[in-house]
C-alpha cells in the first residue's frame, strides 16, 4: 500500500542529506535507484522528500554532492527488487534539468 514517509524516515533523510554521496546517475540500475531529483538548496531537497509516495519495497535515499557551480543535494527512490518493481526501461538514467524554469530550486 502506498504511503508517505513518516517522521522516522524523514529524520533519516535529513542525515543522508548531510552525507557526501555521488549522484546516482552512474550505474543507477546497480544501485537500485530508479528516480531522483537534484536541488541547489538543502531545504528544498528536504521539503521534496516529504511528498514522495512510496510503495512496498521502495525507500527514500539522499545525499550531498557538488559540481563546478557549488553544492547540491539529491533525493531519490531506491527499490529493493528491480524485477518486482517493473519496467527497467523506466529507470531514470540522467539528471533532470528544467532550462525553461531557471528560478526552479531543481537543477
NORURJO-V391595 format. One record per helix or strand of 3 or more residues. SS is the DSSP state (hx for helix, st for strand). FROM is the first residue (numbers start at 1). TO is the last residue. If there is no record, write none. Layout:
BEGIN
SS,FROM,TO + SS,FROM,TO
END
This chain:
BEGIN
hx,7,17 + hx,28,31 + st,33,39 + hx,42,49 + st,58,66 + st,71,79 + hx,82,85 + hx,88,90
END
